[in-house]
Amino acid sequence: MLTCGRFISSSAATSTASFSPFRTLTRSLLRRPAPRLLSSASAAAATAVEPDTKGGGSAGGGAGALRPQWKAAIDFKWIRDNRDAVADNIRSRNSTANLDLVLELYDQYLALQKEVERLRAERNAVANKMKGKLDPSVRQALVEEGKNLKEGLIALEEDLVQLTDKLQLEAQSIPNTTHPDVPVGGEESSVLRKEVGSQRSFTFTIKDHLQLGKELDLFDFDAAAEVSGSKFYYLKNEAVLLEMALVNWAISEVSKKGFTPLITPEIVRSSVVEKCGFQPRAQNTQVYSIEDSDQCLIGTAEIPVGGIHMDSILAESALPLKYVAYSHCFRTEAGAAGAATRGLYRVHQFSKVEMFIFCRPEESDKLHEDLITIEEDLYASLGLHFKTLDMATGDLGAPAYRKFDIEAWMPGLERYGEISSASNCTDYQSRRLGIRYRPSPSDPPSTNTKKGKGAGSGPTQFVHTLNATAVAVPRLIVCILENFQQDDGSIVVPEPLRPYMGGLEVLSPKFK
């Protein structure tokens, strides 16, 4: 799906022998060191790569050359025409994408593609001349000319494949564009959008969730460390009920707003992880990869939900498609340490309810607002004190056009902690996942039209994708335990959760 091909000129004005300089030029480009995979913090959705084991004489080829396993539909012409804006965006997002190299490779791609087309036209012209009765000497001369053209064309086509692969590898490190209202800078430059409630005043010495959980016999980190390692845990007694209540409550509330409930696979192909903008093989990755396979454990339901309509053309009348998905999530939490991440705040495995939307481009900004409103309403109904932030450019992942984070007050940890985020990814993920829609108002709704077989006529467009957290269970348990603790060590259960806990109103200490 290399879309830049549609911008290639069909003109040609050089002789047959002129392909040699192009081959020399592409050889020099392809001999450059292969691009390194970027870390997940550097705003990249690096493509999956595999060694080129064919060997042999193609330019830049041989054992060890990187070949992409998939290709994104990147609009190279747009990148070239908006070079300054793209460069500014790369800088403001602290990306290490090499725009100069991408544009250099693209120019060489266009030039080489033009030369390939010229040689094909000459070869066809020679073949046409050989039709009919010819003098033997003339025919032999045409045969030799055709043979030379074929050999030169094969060589250039090999170079073109190599050049296309390297162009893809480099270009896929360029992050998404950024909403004009997003503040520029690091996380400290993020802007307060909304604040709900206030910090509760306690008349007794407060405890953190670890101490409360121990006294209430709600979880066991020590046994889990022996069984699984650090940052794992057992939930026990009423904590189990609390997790299930949070999940069922969130799915119930979000479903009322037109979202279809899903339970997703929790093992997915590495290529799907990469197409969604994550890097399972990068250094300090947050993704658990399964050894000797092309599969990973998911870090969020965003990944399998994003892939549910992969390589599809959807009917416009089916949009927007809204899903609320429950899954377990697995994260390596590489580099995370310290008292601020203790207990349930940062763990390797947890349950989460995620919202995901596929929509038309003109709808995505409004639907982004809708998602953050749903999140704010959910947490306000629990009685939490929180603030919503418009996150700065330096804190945006590669796919996000704009991202709102919600941070809730956790009195036991003595700080605000992130409990959710909501991102508009525009067409960044859909260009990689191959998800488009065909405007056709008369079509009956279809949400599973595969491999370009959508009904109707007219050009297709890429959908926009959005994702938002409804409930990240462990962090909400932290909030509930620490904010609603009482002086006798009990915890008041937020009213919206009580129907999902058999009417239980208070979690009381266990006395032995």
Salt bridges, closest charged atoms under 4 A:
ASP75 OD2 - ARG6 NH2 3.67
ASP81 OD2 - LYS77 NZ 2.80
ASP81 OD1 - ARG80 NE 3.95
ASP88 OD1 - ARG91 NH2 2.12
ASP100 OD1 - ARG83 NH2 2.63
GLU104 OE2 - ARG32 NH2 3.10
GLU115 OE2 - ARG118 NH2 2.66
GLU117 OE2 - ARG120 NH1 2.94
GLU122 OE2 - ARG118 NH1 2.29
GLU157 OE2 - ARG120 NH2 2.93
GLU158 OE1 - ARG23 NH2 3.84
ASP159 OD2 - ARG23 NE 2.68
ASP165 OD2 - ARG67 NE 2.15
ASP165 OD1 - LYS71 NZ 3.74
ASP181 OD2 - HIS179 ND1 3.98
GLU195 OE2 - HIS385 NE2 3.69
ASP208 OD2 - ARG342 NH2 3.26
GLU215 OE1 - LYS207 NZ 2.82
ASP217 OD1 - LYS236 NZ 2.75
GLU238 OE1 - LYS510 NZ 2.92
GLU253 OE2 - LYS256 NZ 3.06
GLU266 OE2 - HIS328 ND1 3.12
ASP294 OD2 - ARG269 NH1 3.39
ASP311 OD2 - LYS451 NZ 3.37
GLU316 OE2 - ARG360 NH1 3.08
GLU333 OE1 - ARG346 NH1 3.21
GLU354 OE1 - LYS352 NZ 2.55
GLU362 OE2 - ARG360 NH1 3.36
GLU363 OE2 - ARG360 NH2 3.39
GLU369 OE1 - ARG193 NH2 2.59
ASP370 OD2 - LYS366 NZ 3.05
GLU376 OE2 - ARG193 NE 3.90
GLU376 OE1 - LYS194 NZ 3.49
ASP390 OD2 - ARG402 NH2 2.55
ASP395 OD2 - LYS403 NZ 3.32
ASP405 OD1 - LYS403 NZ 3.07
ASP427 OD2 - ARG431 NE 2.88
GLU482 OE2 - HIS209 ND1 3.08
